[in-house]
């Protein structure tokens, strides 16, 4: 069966077959997944996404900075990560397919400062922001060793974090390109 958005759910069963949404969350119960539902709550605020492509195989990098409103305590978020892991889907900027970053639960640790560490040194950190309300975290993603081929494009970039049974998505449209299409930086 086809899986157009590479989220692990066949198109026939996917509540949003054109957008990466592994958890298939549907907050308002209207049958359309949160990833493609105009009325879904904005629980992820992206601040910056930087993609660096390279002709050399598996030497591209991805950096993401944002804020996640997970509605869970630090311990609750850490438990969700440990039990279910984390999947990140990245689209746009001229990427040919969804760039999927996977962090199995066994790679997510630390109850005080939840983070996921990939086998190749990839890192996702969640830093609690108690002054901003319950369950608010700054998110920092740093991944190297990706097969990002130039030229990239200075077009809309979308990110979905899938954890704890929910898909948290956002996009940035203010993007600039440098180094002959080898670097794209999108900002809020």
Beta strands, then each sheet from edge to edge (+ up, - down):
strand 1: 44-52
strand 2: 60-69
strand 3: 86-92
strand 4: 99-103
strand 5: 108-109
strand 6: 115-117
strand 7: 123-128
strand 8: 136-146
strand 9: 157-163
strand 10: 166-172
strand 11: 174-178
strand 12: 183-187
sheet 1: 5+ 6- 7+ 8- 2+ 1- 12+ 11-
sheet 2: 4+ 3- 9+ 10-
end
